[in-house]
């Protein structure tokens, strides 16, 4: 595990692959009718855990790039 400039832990490639697998499985479990609601709930929980609305906004903008 590495640390970012904000002293928040950062995931390496193996950790990101694990998170990706968990996310894909959870989206499948939610099903097509509930996937959007699930992702919104997950985003809000992670924003609360992050504790920084401005950082969350930066993450949103980064996620919107190259869709």
Buried (B, 14 or more C-beta within 10 A) or exposed (E): EEEEEEEEEEEEEEEEEEEEEEEEEEBEEBEEEEBEEBBEEBBEEEBEEBEEEEEBEEBEEEEEEEE
